[in-house]
Amino acid sequence: MTDSQYIAHLQNSLCDASDEAAYKKLFYYFHPLLRRFAYNLLGNAEVAEEIVSDVLLNIWTMRDRIALVNDLKLYLFKSVKNASLNYLKSAAYKNGKLTGAFEDKDELYISPESEYIHSELQQLLLSAINRLPARCQMVFRLVKEYGLSYAQVSAVMDISQNTIETHMKLALKKLKVILDSYRKGA
């Protein structure tokens, strides 16, 4: 069973039987992805957590209509994006009340040397990704970090698939240059 089929199965269980177990599985499946996505948009862990929790709670409250959603993953990413943009437009953002930091690391390395190399490379890549133009960076993150298809990214960002391909080519070209220079220096 693919991820899409698994999500559709849980979505149908949630809609048809108000299955709390299916909701919990959907919640735990999407929560980390959506939280990281919201944090990348907002730069604030607490607000990202609140927005994601609200969006996922909305799935439970609208469970009887959730079967009408064709692509739940796309729906959730768009919902989080819209809620994040609404927050950024709100008075709380304009008054400069953004604080906090979030760091999610899954470090499972055998030797300290490999951990150091991984950390150094991760910092290099993160720095390179952060230096990409804003839209290019968002396209790259949605495709590579969150696993969205070009069609889904097109729907989330309201841009054409050709534009997405252009952004991805640019991002990959810039990252390749940085990685090549790292390899030559190592």
WOMO-V520230 format. One record per backbone hydrogen bond with DSSP energy under -1.0 kcal/mol. CO is the residue of the C=O (numbers start at 1). NH is the residue of the N-H. Records with the same first field share a line. If there is no record, write none. Layout:
CO->NH ; NH
This chain:
2->6
3->7
4->8
5->9
6->10
7->11
8->12
9->13
10->14
11->15
12->16
13->17 ; 19
14->18
19->23
20->24
21->25
22->26
23->27
24->28
25->29
26->30
27->31
30->34
31->35
32->36
33->37
34->38
35->39
36->40
37->41
38->42
39->43
44->48
45->49
46->50
47->51
48->52
49->53
50->54
51->55
52->56
53->57
54->58
56->60
57->61
58->62
60->63
62->65
65->68
66->69
71->75
72->76
73->77
74->78
75->79
76->80
77->81
78->82
79->83
80->84
81->85
82->86
83->87
84->88
85->89
87->90
90->94
91->95
92->97
93->96
111->115
112->116
113->117
114->118
115->119
116->120
117->121
118->122
119->123
120->124
121->125
122->126
123->127
124->128
125->129
126->130
127->131
129->132
133->137
134->138
135->139
136->140
137->141
138->142
139->143
140->144
141->145 ; 146
142->148
149->153
150->154
151->155
152->156
153->157
154->158 ; 159
160->164
161->165
162->166
163->167
164->168
165->169
166->170
167->171
168->172
169->173
170->174
171->175
172->176
173->177
174->178
175->179
176->180
177->181
178->182
179->183
180->184
181->185
182->186
